[in-house]
């Protein structure tokens, strides 16, 4: 990266750590995560298995709601905000390419997201019992990947949106759609098809969504490989390598597409 891109990356990190909405959501996530951790520690009586059964799945559910929201709030104004402030043209007049601008914004805001995740999960680890900490530490990387995937989606929406208010509306729709209504839609499809759509097809559609992939992967990690069998489901889920490819597609794909779209824009408003 050029010197301008590195300076932009550092600027993005500093500015995002001062964003009051990011701070509010991050502190709320940390407070709820610590409450879940403290409750699980009290209920598990220091036993690792009991702690994982109580705290791990609850934190996975909590993180799958809050981390995408933090990521989308962080990224929704990355490009369109610069355009509305009439600073994007000035930024691109410097010795920096449009691709570097996109990646500098992604890396800088991704670092701010990592701090937010570390705050939430770190607080939970601090309140957890000693037997639970290894379980919670194992959640850190997948939770960060979940956030980076939604950060990349928000960056793409910011590149496409004509105005910042439109971008804000779009990320709310995406958050509700992928986090809440996606699984409900698949459940409705399964019921409406009356067995016409196989469980394996539904399972593949579930893991195609980053929020669904995160939940399923963490369920397997915390409760064992037989977690889905215990629920009466006999489906084939992606291997570790396949999951890594899905995560890479969600993190890198929208970011590259954002860079491509910005590179093709001729008129900056």
N, C-alpha and C positions, 0 to 999 in steps of 0.2 A: 504494500500500500504506500501511496505517496504521503508526504508529510502533512498535507492538507487533510487527507482521509484519516490519518491517525489523530489529528487534532479534532476532527469532527466526531470521531468515535469517542474520544475522551469527553468532549462537550456533551454528547448525547447521554453518556453515563451520569455526568454531574447533574444535568437538567432533569433527568428522569427520577433521580433519587430525591429531588426536591418537589416532585409533582404531588400535590396534596391528595389527589384521588388514589394514586398508587400507594401512598403512605397509609391512607385510611383502610384500603382493602387489605394491604399487607399486615397491618397491625391487627385487623379483625381476624384474618386467617391465623396469625400467630396466637391470638387469644383463644380461639376455638380449638386449635390444634393442641395447645397446652392443656386445655380443659379435658379434651378427649384422652390425652396421654395420662394426666393425673387420675382420671376415672379408671382407665384401664389398669394403671399401676395398683390402685387400691383394690380393684376387683380381682386382679391376677395373683395377688399375694406373692409377687416376686418370681412366679414360675414362668419360664420362657414361653411354653406352649400356651398357657392361659393368657399371657400378655399379648402374644401375637394374635390370638383369637379375638381378644377384646379391642386392642388398640389399632393393630395393623389395618384390618378392613375398614374401620371407622375413619382412620386418617386417609385411606385411599379414596373413600367416598367424598370426604371433605376436600381433599386436594383436587379431585376431578371436577369439583364445582368452582373453587376459588382460583386455582392456578390459571385455567384458561381465561377467566375474567381479568385477572391482573395482566396477563400477556396481551389481551386485546386492548385493554385500556392503555397499555404502554405503547402500542404500535399504531393505533388507529389514525393518529395525526402526523405520522412520520414524514410523509411526502406531501399530502394535501395541506397540512398545516404550513409548510414552507411556501407552498404556492399561494395560499390565502394571504400570508404576510408579505408576499412579493419578495421573498428572500431566496427562492429557489433559483431564479435566473442569476442572481448575484453569486450564489454558491457555485453554480456550474460555470461561471465565468473564470473561476480560479483554476489553477492547474490540477484538476481532479476529474476523473471520468464519471459518467453517470452510474456505471456499474459499481465503482468505488463508493459513491455516495450511498447507494442502496445497502451495500455490505457493511459500510461503516455504521450506518444507522442500525442495522440488524445486530451487529456485534456489540455496539454501545448499549443499546436497549436490552440485548440479551444478557449483558453483564449486570444491568440493573435488575432484571428478572431473577438472575441467579442469587443476587443479594436478598431479594424478597423471599424466594424459596428457602434460602438458608436461614432467614429470620424465622419463618414459620416452622420449618422442620426442626431447626436448631432449638427453638423454644420447647417444642414437643419432646425432643431428646433430653433436654435439661430437666423436664418434669417427670420423665419416665424412670422406672426402676432400672437397676443395672442389668437385669436379665432381658429387658425389652429393648435396650439401646441398639443392639446389633440389628434387630428387626427394623427399627425405624431408620437406621443409617442406610439400610439396603433400599429404602424408598427414595433416597435423595436423587440419584441419577435418573431413574424413570420419571420422577416428578418434574425434573428439569427438562427432560426431553418432551414431555407433554406441554410444558410452557413454551418451549422453543417452537414447537409445531404451530401452536396458536399465535405466537408472535409473528411467524412467517405468514400466516393467513391474514392477520391484521395488517401487515405491511403491504400485502398484495391489494387488500381492499383500499388502503390509503392511496395506493398508486392509481387505482381505477376511479375512485370517487371524485366528483367534480368539486365538492365542498366538504368542509370538515363536519358539518352537521349531518350530511349524508353518510359520511364514513362512520360516525358515531351510531347512527341508526343501523347501518349494515352490520357492525360488529355485535350489536345487541341481538339482531336476528340470527346471526351465525352462532352466537353463544347459546341461545335458546334452542336453535335447531340441532346443533351437534351434541350438546351436553344433555338436553332434556328430551326433545321430541324425536330424535333419530332412533333411539332404542324402542320408543313407543310405536313408531311407525313400523319398525321391523316386527314387533310383536303383533301389531294389527295385520300385517301381511301374512304372518304365520297362521293366525287365526282365520283370516278371510280365505286363505288358500286351502284350509282344511287338510293339511298334509301335502298339498301339491308342491310346496316349496320345502326342500329338505332341510334338516337341521344343520348340515354342513354348509349349505348355501347361506343360511342365516348367520352362522358363525363367521363365515368369511366376510359378510357384509358388516358384522359387528366390529371386527378387527380392522376393517378398512377405515373406520373412524378413529382418529387418535385418542379420543376420550374412551371409546370402547376397547381399543387395544390396551390402553393403560389399565383399565379395570380388570380385564381378563388376565393380562400378564401378571399383575400384582396378586390376583386371586390365586393363580397357580403358584406363585412364589411363596405366598404366606401360608396357604392351606394345603399345598402339595399338589402333585400331578393328578390326583383323584378327585380334586375339588368339584369339577363339573360332573363327574360320574356320580358323586354323592347326591347331586341335584337331579339325577335321572337323565342327564344328557350324555350322549355318546357321539362326540364330534371330534374332528381332527383340527387342531389349532396350529398356527404357523410355528415353525421351529425358531430357535434363537436367531439364526442367520436371517430367516425370512422376516422376523420382527424388526431386526436391525435395518433391513432394506425398506420396510414400510416407514420406520421412523425417519430414515434418510430422505425418502421421497417427500414426506410432509414438511421436513425442516428445510431442505435444500430446494425442492421444486418450486414452491411459491416465491421464494427469495429470488431465484433465477428468473422466474417469470416477471417479477416486479422490475428487475434490472432490464429485462428485454423490453417491457412496455415503456419504461422511462426513457430508454435509449431511442425508441422510435417516436417519441413525442416531439413535435416540431414547435408547437405553440405552448408556452408556459404562461399561465394566468395567475 
